Amino acid sequence: MENKAHALAAGIFVIAVAALLAGLAMWLTRDQTDYRVYELSSKESVSGLQPQAAVRYKGVAVGKVRSIGFDPQAVGHVLIRIAVNTDAPIADTTFATLGYQGVTGLAHIQLDDADAPLPQPAPGASGLPRLPLQSSPLSQLAEQGPAILGQVQDVMARLGTLLGEDNQQHFGQALQHLGAAAASIDQLVRRLDHTVSTRLDPALAGMPALTQDAQQTLQALRQAGASAAGAADEVNQAVRALRADGGPLTEISSSARSLAVAVDRFGRVTLPRVNNAADETAQAARRLGRTVSGIGDNPQSLIYGPGRGAAGPGEPGFVAPAAQP
């Protein structure tokens, strides 16, 4: 009996904990946002679109897809029910398209605004307002695919006709005619070049040389006249400068007098001093020569003084020291 009581208590505890977790999950996942429900009716395929897919207004998430089914009022149409945040600026210019995210193939509802108000679809049987659903770029491309293929086939057929055997022969003949015309033009150009080089070139070649010689002569005459005028002006300026007070002639006279005074002072004062300095330099040189000669004869004098040092082994007067007992 006691074991059954423990089992009952454990079961009640597990149920209570499970209920608390469920309540906590519901509380954490609660959505207090106010939504407004709209419907979309499309005759195109909505592959990749699933319930709970995002609804975006110009790229901003504003709601989710509630359900996907079939429209009872239009056979073959898909009915999509979406919940949009009441803060989203839905107006009479708003329309919906089916957008795809990357290369995953997952689709979402994209809301956007047109430049002018759009005709609004009539509400369905549920009474919910409907938004116009326009074709996506991929759907438009798929719709235009057959037309594009037809145009490509038409172009290829025309190319096949253009490159047929008959047209190829015509193209070959045209190319031959163009080659013959080019050869004729080349011969004509060669003849004109020969005519110009043998007749017109010798006559025209002398004209530039003659004209150039005449221009050089006139330029030389102009330069000579300008040089003569400049030389005359320079001579007149030089004469006026020489004659002016304090000019070069006056400066030359002053310089000559200063030079004479300097020469006289050099002969009376500087030259005797130079002679005395030369005599003293000669005496010092003789003394230095005698000193160098004495050091060469008696190097020991640098250590022992000017006296004569003791004779070393092999020198005259060397006496060997006595052996110690």
C-alpha positions, 0 to 999 in steps of 0.5 A: 500500500505504501509503494502505491502511495509513492508511485501516485505522488511521483506521477502527480509531481511529473504531471505538475512539472509538465504542466508548468513547463507547458505553461512556461513555454506558452508564456515565453512564446506568446505574441502580444502583437496586434495583427490584421489578416489579409488574403491573397489569390494567385493563379501561379505556383507558390512552390517554396512557400510554407505556413509560418513563412515571413511576410516582409514590407520592403524587406522588414518583417511585419507578419507571417503566413497563416495558411495556404489552400485553394480559393473556392471562388476561383478554380485553380487559384491558390488562396494565401492568408497572411497576418500583418502587423497593424503598424505596417503602412498598408494602403491602396497602393500596396501589392504583394509578390512572391519572393525567394531567399537565396538559392534555398528555394524558400519563398516569402511574401514581399509587400511593396508600394506602387506609384499610383493606387491599384484596383483592390480585389473584392473580399472573399467568402470569409469577408477578409480584405484582399491585396493584389498579388503580382507576378514575381520576376521568376514567374514573368521569366517563366511566362516569357520563356516560350516566346523567347524560345520561339524568337530564337528558333525564328532567328536560327531559321533565318540564319540557316536561310541566309547561309544557304548554298545560293547565298554562299555562292553570291558571297563568294562572287562578291568577295572576288569582285571586291578583290578585283576592285582593290587590285585596280585601285592599287594600280591607280594609286601606283600610277599617280605616285609615279606621276607625282614623283617624276614630274611634280616632285622635282619642281616642287622640291626647289621651291621650299629651298629657295624660299628658305634661303630668302628667309634666312637672308632677310633674317641675317640682314635684320640681325646685322642691323640690330647688332650694329645699332646695339654696338653704337649704343654701347660705344656711346655709353662707354664714352659717356661713362669714361668722361663722367666725374668719378668714372673709370679714368678717375678711379684708375688715377686714384688706384695708381696713387694708392699702389705707389704708396703701398709699394713705397711702404712695402720697400721701407717697412715690410721688406726689412722685416721679411729679411730678418725673419729669413735670417732667423729661420736659416739660423734655426735650421742650422741649429736643428741640423746640428742637433739631428747630427748629434743624435745620429752619432750618439743615440744614447744621448736621448736617454743618458744625456749628452755624455758618451755612453758605455761601450757595448759588446763588439764596440771599442773599449768594451770590458766584460763584467767579472764573473761572480764567485 
